[in-house]
Amino acid sequence: MEDTEKKTGGAESASGGAKGKKVKITLPRARSGEDKEVFVGVNGVNYLIPRGKEVEVPDYVAEEIRRAEAAEAYMDDEKDRLRAKGQ
């Protein structure tokens, strides 16, 4: 398990700097054309989460990733619904 991540331009490491319960997460590996890291910002603290590696992050960072994934899924469903309605 990787317990640190790239720290650039004010980004915190996955294992240090922020308070909160730590949880292990693994983001899917990047597909062709996708970034190899995911940027997550919570309350002014920025994280670069590597894809395809298990890392520890504060629980609120993992929750923000889940929230963003749910919002993206909702948006995709709405697009599909509107396309079907327009046909």
Secondary structure by P-SEA (a helix, b strand, c coil): ccccccccccccccccccccbbbbbbccccccccccbbbbbcccccccccccbbbbccaaaaaaaaaaaaaaaaaaaaaaaaaaaac
